[in-house]
Amino acid sequence: MKTLLLSALTRQFLIQGARFAQAHPNDWLMWEAGALSVPRGNIATANTVSQGLDARADRPSVGDPLCFALPPTSEGVTVTIGRSEGNDLVLSDDAVSRHHCTLVFTGGGWTVTSAAEGHSLELEGAQVPFGQWHTVSSGQKLGLGHLALTLFTSHGMLLRLAQKLARR
């Protein structure tokens, strides 16, 4: 799954202008990274560190959001999220189960369900019970343990980037 930093997407948005939408027609999951609870034996660090928007900075910034490009939207496209290899999106954190949840594009939008009984999956703070599918709209947050992923449609991401630039 293609992964870009929000700051890198913002730079591309500034440079490409209207062409950005053509270059990135996909929907996105954004992970506002922070402290991780890394499983034992994992070589990852306890913080996600990445280069921020200001390239003049002496040190990389902590917490630059990671943006995961979802596959092209067509009926039945499935994205699995979990801690173990083999998922479409692997998040190495103890709060995330080996196979935590599944997103499916159906009826013109994304739906989500928990992969197993007892997994902590929330949509906008409300628990998503195992076996039930819930529609996820652009800008809504999925909670996996203490981690949060925000779904953005391609148009929603354009609005998010424009808002980021307006705050600068």
N, C-alpha and C positions, 0 to 999 in steps of 0.2 A: 504494500500500500504506500503510495507516494506521500511523504511527510515533508512539510515546509514549516518554518517558523513564521509566526504572524508578522514579525518585523520584515522578513524576506518577502512575504506576500504584499505587504504594504509598499515596499520599495518597487516591486513589479507593478503594482496598481498605479503608483506615481508615474513610472516610466511609460507604461503601455497605454494608459488611459482607457479609451473605449475598447481597445483590442484585448484588454485583460479578460473580459467576459468570454471572448472567443478562445483564448488560450486556456481558460479554466472554467469550462462549462459544468463541472461536477459539483455535487453537494459536498459538504465538509463536516467533520467532527473536530471540534476544538477542545484541547485539553489545557486548561489553565494550570500548568504544572507548578509544583511546589515541593514541599517535603514528601519524601517517599518512605514507605516501610518496606524496604527491599528484602525479599526472601533470602535466607541463608544460602550461601554458595553462589549467589549471583554476583557478577563482576561489576554491576552497575553501581553508581555512587548514590549517596543519600539525597542529593539534590539534582534537579535537572538544571544544567547550566548551558546557556547558549548566548550567542552574540546578539545584542539588542539592536534597536533601530539606529542608535547613535554610533556610527562606526569609529568615531574619534575616541570613544571610551577606552581607558587603559585596561580595564578588566571586563570579561564577559558578564552579562547581567544574569541574574537568577530569575527563573520564572517566565521567560519569554514563551507565550503559548505555542504549543505544537498543533499544527493543523493537518489533519489526515484527510486526503482526497478520497472520497467514496467512489466506488465504481460507477460507470455511467448508469443513469436511472432507466431501468426498463423493468417491466412486470416480472416479479419473482427474484430479482437480484437480492442476494443474501450476504450479510456481513456478520461474522461471529467475532465476539470480543471476549478475551480472557487472558489469563496469565501464561498459559502453556503454548508452546510451539504448535503450529497447525491452525491457530485462529487467524482470521484475517487481520485483526488488530491485537497485538500482544502488548499488554501493560504489565510490567514486572513490579507488582506491588502486592503485599500480603493481603490487602483489602479486596483484591480481585481474585475470584475463583478461577480454577483452571479453564473452565468454559463458563463465563458469567452470564452473557446474554446474547441475543440474536436480534439484528435489525433486518427487516425485509421491506423491499419497495413493492407496494401493492396498491392498486386503486389510485395511483397518481401521487402517493406520498409514502413516508416511512412509518413503519410500526415496529414496536419492540416487545420482547417478552424475556422473562428470566429463563435461564437454561435449566435450572433445577430448583426444587423445593429448598427453601431456606437461604437462598442467595439474596443479599441486600441489593435490590434494584429499585430506584426511585425515579419518578418523572415529575419534575418541578416540586419535589419534596413529598409527593404522595407515593406510597408503596405500590409497586407493580407486582401483584400476586402471580405465582407460578401458574402457567397454563393460560393466562389471559394476555391478549395482545392489546397494546395501547398505541394510538396514533401519536407521533412525535412531530410537532410543528417547528418551523424555523425559529431559532432563538431559544428553544426549550432545553433545559438541563436534564441530563441523565446522571443519577448518582449511583456509583458502583463502590460500595463501602464508603470511604471518605473521599474518593476521587470524583470529579465532576467533568463530564463531557457535554459540550453544547453542540447541538445539531444546527447547521446553517444550510439552507438551500443555496444554490449558486447566486441567486438574487439577494438573499439574506446576507451572504458573505460580502457582496459588493457594498451593501448598506453599512455593515460592520466596519469595513475598511475606510469608507468615507467618514464615519463617525470618529474613528481613530485619528484620521488626519485632521479633522476639524478641531480636535482637542489639543493638537500640538501647538 
